[in-house]
Amino acid sequence: MAARAVLVLNAGSSSIKFQTFRIAGRGLDVGLRGQIEGIGTAHPLATMTEAGEKRERKLSSAEGADMRGALVLLAQAIGARAGELDIAAAGHRVVHGGAEYARPLVVDDAVLAKLDKLVPLAPLHQPHNLSAIRAARQALPGVPQVACFDTAFHRGHAQVAELFALPYEMYEAGVRRYGFHGLSYEYVAATLPEAAPEIATGRVVVAHLGSGASLCGIKGGRSIDSTMGFTAVDGLPMGTRTGQLDPGVVLYLMQERRLSAKDIETLLYKKSGLLGISGVSNDMRDLLESKAPRARLAVDYFVFRVARETAALASALGGIDGVVFTAGIGERSVEIRRRVCEGLAWLGVELDAAANERGGPRISRAGSRVSAWVVPTNEELMIARHARELLGL
Ligand code: ADP
């Protein structure tokens, strides 16, 4: 008999990643997974991996012309496995749930209409997330579509953590600090009781350091504050995004440099961050290997800002018991973890160099007043858990 499964979809501008999770007792076992990339380009490519075996198929540009085509292919691939996989729900990563949505929900026409209204708040991600939901509704008729929001874990922040000091009607109109990477933080927070029990109920700063990067201050498992704000360009410098920037710079770019809104968007999201400073690469691995002085400067700036903002969140938390590293850089870069921990030595972080080399889970010495940890994130599994729980599967 086919195993019931949850399909998790994470759609970007030109790619869609998917994973299937078989419902096995209380657990969720990852099965078929993969991605379709290059959607809308001349060379779309489908990659599927199962049980360690990877297969690639070049698609015709007609097959991979848009999200609908990609979802139809995906539905066919899953349909071909109907004997083994019975998709009981599809869970979607949706970047913005606005002020209203604080938890996952099943999408219907009314919800889609509300999520459409949030497109201006996340123009680079939300439209693709929503077109994947629409395409999945058509490709998998009758399968409930569950939206899981990157903002949801941060709802419930104190108002001072949500405000900008703009005229108050702006706040009422939704111009506020939402915070993102919430599915990652929620997963890490849920994992701490097992992975790092000493700090699970304490005050923790989680550093999600990937190509997108942010920090979240968590107290007793709940988000208190985060470095990302109204959009996912705020806070830490990232692969190609600026992170925090004096708004006066944007005025200068408009008024003196005569850049259009579109040019400024491209500059802030695509040409800045590690790539902008280094001129070499947006990939931390390249920068750590490079001898170019500006590659080193980009890494220095990244480390400086991670340490600085961690201390700011320690203040928001009223103290700090632990620091947790996660995502691509946080899970894999021994050097970045070492340097960030050195920058936090004054707060009481004492790194255990050998444990850091091993990748943790605990990377601080036994007597360290503030402990440091590596906890791998898994946003897809978090989405699958939400879909399962919401639908009682
Ligand atoms: P995304 O935000 O795209 O999901 P990831 O969390 O997978 O990204 O992180 C991707 C980033 O992780 C890459 O851009 C790369 O800079 C970084 N990375 C991966 N492995 C290493 C490593 N061994 N050392 C340093 N950085 C790494």
Residues whose N, C-alpha, C, O or C-beta is under 5 A from the ligand:
A	BS01	ADP	L209 G210 S211 G212 N282 D283 M284 R285 A327 G328 I329 R332 S333
